Amino acid sequence: MDSQARDKYQFPATLSNGSRWFGLPIDEAVIFIPLVLLSVFSSLYIFAPTLLVVYISVKKLKRGKGASYILNLMYWFLPRAMSDTFMREIPPSYLRYWIS
């Protein structure tokens, strides 16, 4: 394999290296980015404590779980309209396919 063909592919260091938005895993970015934008464009005194509580809650919820644990929770428990913006490739959670 020549160097040009090798540069065409990216190999992650580990399989758990997922994509990131602004340095955050996707499931954390979906939660934090809207709150940060609200705190910037609205009152910092209202959304800064909210952001702190959400940050601590997310870290406690994800402790010992996988990198996309919150994304999976959003997929299974939130309506399709809310999760459709960042999970388009998979079918809605209410359509369950059983392979026999």
mmCIF file of the C-alpha atoms, coordinates in Angstrom:
data_MODEL
# 
_entry.id   MODEL 
# 
loop_
_atom_site.group_PDB 
_atom_site.id 
_atom_site.type_symbol 
_atom_site.label_atom_id 
_atom_site.label_alt_id 
_atom_site.label_comp_id 
_atom_site.label_asym_id 
_atom_site.label_entity_id 
_atom_site.label_seq_id 
_atom_site.pdbx_PDB_ins_code 
_atom_site.Cartn_x 
_atom_site.Cartn_y 
_atom_site.Cartn_z 
_atom_site.occupancy 
_atom_site.B_iso_or_equiv 
_atom_site.pdbx_formal_charge 
_atom_site.auth_seq_id 
_atom_site.auth_comp_id 
_atom_site.auth_asym_id 
_atom_site.auth_atom_id 
_atom_site.pdbx_PDB_model_num 
ATOM 1   C CA . MET A 1 1   ? 0.000   0.000   0.000  1.00 0.00 ? 1   MET A CA 1 
ATOM 2   C CA . ASP A 1 2   ? 1.541   3.289   -1.018 1.00 0.00 ? 2   ASP A CA 1 
ATOM 3   C CA . SER A 1 3   ? 1.445   6.407   1.148  1.00 0.00 ? 3   SER A CA 1 
ATOM 4   C CA . GLN A 1 4   ? -1.253  8.118   -0.929 1.00 0.00 ? 4   GLN A CA 1 
ATOM 5   C CA . ALA A 1 5   ? -3.657  5.212   -0.461 1.00 0.00 ? 5   ALA A CA 1 
ATOM 6   C CA . ARG A 1 6   ? -2.770  5.007   3.239  1.00 0.00 ? 6   ARG A CA 1 
ATOM 7   C CA . ASP A 1 7   ? -3.527  8.711   3.799  1.00 0.00 ? 7   ASP A CA 1 
ATOM 8   C CA . LYS A 1 8   ? -7.035  8.213   2.425  1.00 0.00 ? 8   LYS A CA 1 
ATOM 9   C CA . TYR A 1 9   ? -8.133  6.314   5.553  1.00 0.00 ? 9   TYR A CA 1 
ATOM 10  C CA . GLN A 1 10  ? -8.155  7.285   9.211  1.00 0.00 ? 10  GLN A CA 1 
ATOM 11  C CA . PHE A 1 11  ? -7.542  4.691   11.865 1.00 0.00 ? 11  PHE A CA 1 
ATOM 12  C CA . PRO A 1 12  ? -8.562  5.600   15.429 1.00 0.00 ? 12  PRO A CA 1 
ATOM 13  C CA . ALA A 1 13  ? -6.150  4.790   18.232 1.00 0.00 ? 13  ALA A CA 1 
ATOM 14  C CA . THR A 1 14  ? -8.913  2.860   19.989 1.00 0.00 ? 14  THR A CA 1 
ATOM 15  C CA . LEU A 1 15  ? -12.382 1.787   18.965 1.00 0.00 ? 15  LEU A CA 1 
ATOM 16  C CA . SER A 1 16  ? -13.920 4.053   21.588 1.00 0.00 ? 16  SER A CA 1 
ATOM 17  C CA . ASN A 1 17  ? -12.609 7.230   19.918 1.00 0.00 ? 17  ASN A CA 1 
ATOM 18  C CA . GLY A 1 18  ? -15.850 8.660   18.588 1.00 0.00 ? 18  GLY A CA 1 
ATOM 19  C CA . SER A 1 19  ? -16.432 11.887  16.773 1.00 0.00 ? 19  SER A CA 1 
ATOM 20  C CA . ARG A 1 20  ? -16.466 15.087  18.810 1.00 0.00 ? 20  ARG A CA 1 
ATOM 21  C CA . TRP A 1 21  ? -18.096 18.502  18.459 1.00 0.00 ? 21  TRP A CA 1 
ATOM 22  C CA . PHE A 1 22  ? -16.151 21.367  20.039 1.00 0.00 ? 22  PHE A CA 1 
ATOM 23  C CA . GLY A 1 23  ? -14.112 18.849  22.034 1.00 0.00 ? 23  GLY A CA 1 
ATOM 24  C CA . LEU A 1 24  ? -17.170 17.131  23.513 1.00 0.00 ? 24  LEU A CA 1 
ATOM 25  C CA . PRO A 1 25  ? -18.602 13.710  22.677 1.00 0.00 ? 25  PRO A CA 1 
ATOM 26  C CA . ILE A 1 26  ? -21.771 14.022  20.614 1.00 0.00 ? 26  ILE A CA 1 
ATOM 27  C CA . ASP A 1 27  ? -24.132 13.091  23.442 1.00 0.00 ? 27  ASP A CA 1 
ATOM 28  C CA . GLU A 1 28  ? -22.661 15.743  25.745 1.00 0.00 ? 28  GLU A CA 1 
ATOM 29  C CA . ALA A 1 29  ? -22.520 18.348  22.975 1.00 0.00 ? 29  ALA A CA 1 
ATOM 30  C CA . VAL A 1 30  ? -26.234 17.921  22.257 1.00 0.00 ? 30  VAL A CA 1 
ATOM 31  C CA . ILE A 1 31  ? -26.913 18.868  25.884 1.00 0.00 ? 31  ILE A CA 1 
ATOM 32  C CA . PHE A 1 32  ? -24.234 21.490  26.565 1.00 0.00 ? 32  PHE A CA 1 
ATOM 33  C CA . ILE A 1 33  ? -24.108 23.545  23.359 1.00 0.00 ? 33  ILE A CA 1 
ATOM 34  C CA . PRO A 1 34  ? -27.737 24.805  23.555 1.00 0.00 ? 34  PRO A CA 1 
ATOM 35  C CA . LEU A 1 35  ? -27.298 25.645  27.248 1.00 0.00 ? 35  LEU A CA 1 
ATOM 36  C CA . VAL A 1 36  ? -24.064 27.527  26.590 1.00 0.00 ? 36  VAL A CA 1 
ATOM 37  C CA . LEU A 1 37  ? -25.695 29.448  23.739 1.00 0.00 ? 37  LEU A CA 1 
ATOM 38  C CA . LEU A 1 38  ? -28.648 30.316  25.980 1.00 0.00 ? 38  LEU A CA 1 
ATOM 39  C CA . SER A 1 39  ? -26.298 31.547  28.678 1.00 0.00 ? 39  SER A CA 1 
ATOM 40  C CA . VAL A 1 40  ? -24.365 33.689  26.183 1.00 0.00 ? 40  VAL A CA 1 
ATOM 41  C CA . PHE A 1 41  ? -27.415 35.257  24.541 1.00 0.00 ? 41  PHE A CA 1 
ATOM 42  C CA . SER A 1 42  ? -29.547 35.436  27.674 1.00 0.00 ? 42  SER A CA 1 
ATOM 43  C CA . SER A 1 43  ? -28.834 35.939  31.344 1.00 0.00 ? 43  SER A CA 1 
ATOM 44  C CA . LEU A 1 44  ? -25.653 34.283  32.551 1.00 0.00 ? 44  LEU A CA 1 
ATOM 45  C CA . TYR A 1 45  ? -26.958 34.365  36.114 1.00 0.00 ? 45  TYR A CA 1 
ATOM 46  C CA . ILE A 1 46  ? -29.841 32.055  35.198 1.00 0.00 ? 46  ILE A CA 1 
ATOM 47  C CA . PHE A 1 47  ? -28.113 29.556  32.945 1.00 0.00 ? 47  PHE A CA 1 
ATOM 48  C CA . ALA A 1 48  ? -24.710 29.282  34.648 1.00 0.00 ? 48  ALA A CA 1 
ATOM 49  C CA . PRO A 1 49  ? -26.098 27.413  37.703 1.00 0.00 ? 49  PRO A CA 1 
ATOM 50  C CA . THR A 1 50  ? -28.252 25.328  35.370 1.00 0.00 ? 50  THR A CA 1 
ATOM 51  C CA . LEU A 1 51  ? -25.202 24.484  33.287 1.00 0.00 ? 51  LEU A CA 1 
ATOM 52  C CA . LEU A 1 52  ? -23.267 23.522  36.412 1.00 0.00 ? 52  LEU A CA 1 
ATOM 53  C CA . VAL A 1 53  ? -26.050 21.228  37.660 1.00 0.00 ? 53  VAL A CA 1 
ATOM 54  C CA . VAL A 1 54  ? -26.434 19.629  34.220 1.00 0.00 ? 54  VAL A CA 1 
ATOM 55  C CA . TYR A 1 55  ? -22.662 19.131  33.932 1.00 0.00 ? 55  TYR A CA 1 
ATOM 56  C CA . ILE A 1 56  ? -22.461 17.360  37.305 1.00 0.00 ? 56  ILE A CA 1 
ATOM 57  C CA . SER A 1 57  ? -25.546 15.263  36.491 1.00 0.00 ? 57  SER A CA 1 
ATOM 58  C CA . VAL A 1 58  ? -24.199 14.183  33.104 1.00 0.00 ? 58  VAL A CA 1 
ATOM 59  C CA . LYS A 1 59  ? -20.840 13.206  34.580 1.00 0.00 ? 59  LYS A CA 1 
ATOM 60  C CA . LYS A 1 60  ? -22.551 11.149  37.306 1.00 0.00 ? 60  LYS A CA 1 
ATOM 61  C CA . LEU A 1 61  ? -24.893 9.532   34.793 1.00 0.00 ? 61  LEU A CA 1 
ATOM 62  C CA . LYS A 1 62  ? -22.084 8.586   32.405 1.00 0.00 ? 62  LYS A CA 1 
ATOM 63  C CA . ARG A 1 63  ? -19.668 7.297   35.051 1.00 0.00 ? 63  ARG A CA 1 
ATOM 64  C CA . GLY A 1 64  ? -18.742 3.738   34.093 1.00 0.00 ? 64  GLY A CA 1 
ATOM 65  C CA . LYS A 1 65  ? -20.891 3.743   30.952 1.00 0.00 ? 65  LYS A CA 1 
ATOM 66  C CA . GLY A 1 66  ? -19.938 4.017   27.297 1.00 0.00 ? 66  GLY A CA 1 
ATOM 67  C CA . ALA A 1 67  ? -19.134 7.183   25.394 1.00 0.00 ? 67  ALA A CA 1 
ATOM 68  C CA . SER A 1 68  ? -22.589 7.398   23.801 1.00 0.00 ? 68  SER A CA 1 
ATOM 69  C CA . TYR A 1 69  ? -24.695 6.286   26.765 1.00 0.00 ? 69  TYR A CA 1 
ATOM 70  C CA . ILE A 1 70  ? -26.769 9.476   26.905 1.00 0.00 ? 70  ILE A CA 1 
ATOM 71  C CA . LEU A 1 71  ? -27.291 9.366   23.147 1.00 0.00 ? 71  LEU A CA 1 
ATOM 72  C CA . ASN A 1 72  ? -28.717 5.855   23.529 1.00 0.00 ? 72  ASN A CA 1 
ATOM 73  C CA . LEU A 1 73  ? -31.002 7.033   26.345 1.00 0.00 ? 73  LEU A CA 1 
ATOM 74  C CA . MET A 1 74  ? -32.222 9.873   24.126 1.00 0.00 ? 74  MET A CA 1 
ATOM 75  C CA . TYR A 1 75  ? -32.897 7.416   21.307 1.00 0.00 ? 75  TYR A CA 1 
ATOM 76  C CA . TRP A 1 76  ? -34.983 5.065   23.447 1.00 0.00 ? 76  TRP A CA 1 
ATOM 77  C CA . PHE A 1 77  ? -36.892 7.482   25.672 1.00 0.00 ? 77  PHE A CA 1 
ATOM 78  C CA . LEU A 1 78  ? -37.371 10.774  23.790 1.00 0.00 ? 78  LEU A CA 1 
ATOM 79  C CA . PRO A 1 79  ? -39.805 11.355  20.903 1.00 0.00 ? 79  PRO A CA 1 
ATOM 80  C CA . ARG A 1 80  ? -38.466 10.891  17.384 1.00 0.00 ? 80  ARG A CA 1 
ATOM 81  C CA . ALA A 1 81  ? -38.862 14.603  16.581 1.00 0.00 ? 81  ALA A CA 1 
ATOM 82  C CA . MET A 1 82  ? -36.306 15.509  19.253 1.00 0.00 ? 82  MET A CA 1 
ATOM 83  C CA . SER A 1 83  ? -33.679 12.941  18.286 1.00 0.00 ? 83  SER A CA 1 
ATOM 84  C CA . ASP A 1 84  ? -34.146 13.242  14.517 1.00 0.00 ? 84  ASP A CA 1 
ATOM 85  C CA . THR A 1 85  ? -31.679 16.120  14.222 1.00 0.00 ? 85  THR A CA 1 
ATOM 86  C CA . PHE A 1 86  ? -28.648 14.065  15.253 1.00 0.00 ? 86  PHE A CA 1 
ATOM 87  C CA . MET A 1 87  ? -29.695 10.443  14.560 1.00 0.00 ? 87  MET A CA 1 
ATOM 88  C CA . ARG A 1 88  ? -31.045 10.169  11.028 1.00 0.00 ? 88  ARG A CA 1 
ATOM 89  C CA . GLU A 1 89  ? -29.558 6.874   9.913  1.00 0.00 ? 89  GLU A CA 1 
ATOM 90  C CA . ILE A 1 90  ? -31.344 4.591   12.342 1.00 0.00 ? 90  ILE A CA 1 
ATOM 91  C CA . PRO A 1 91  ? -35.057 3.754   12.412 1.00 0.00 ? 91  PRO A CA 1 
ATOM 92  C CA . PRO A 1 92  ? -37.332 5.215   15.086 1.00 0.00 ? 92  PRO A CA 1 
ATOM 93  C CA . SER A 1 93  ? -37.222 3.428   18.429 1.00 0.00 ? 93  SER A CA 1 
ATOM 94  C CA . TYR A 1 94  ? -40.880 2.455   18.293 1.00 0.00 ? 94  TYR A CA 1 
ATOM 95  C CA . LEU A 1 95  ? -40.196 0.276   15.233 1.00 0.00 ? 95  LEU A CA 1 
ATOM 96  C CA . ARG A 1 96  ? -38.714 -2.876  16.711 1.00 0.00 ? 96  ARG A CA 1 
ATOM 97  C CA . TYR A 1 97  ? -37.424 -5.489  14.336 1.00 0.00 ? 97  TYR A CA 1 
ATOM 98  C CA . TRP A 1 98  ? -37.156 -9.049  15.570 1.00 0.00 ? 98  TRP A CA 1 
ATOM 99  C CA . ILE A 1 99  ? -34.968 -11.351 13.547 1.00 0.00 ? 99  ILE A CA 1 
ATOM 100 C CA . SER A 1 100 ? -35.963 -14.992 13.831 1.00 0.00 ? 100 SER A CA 1 
# 
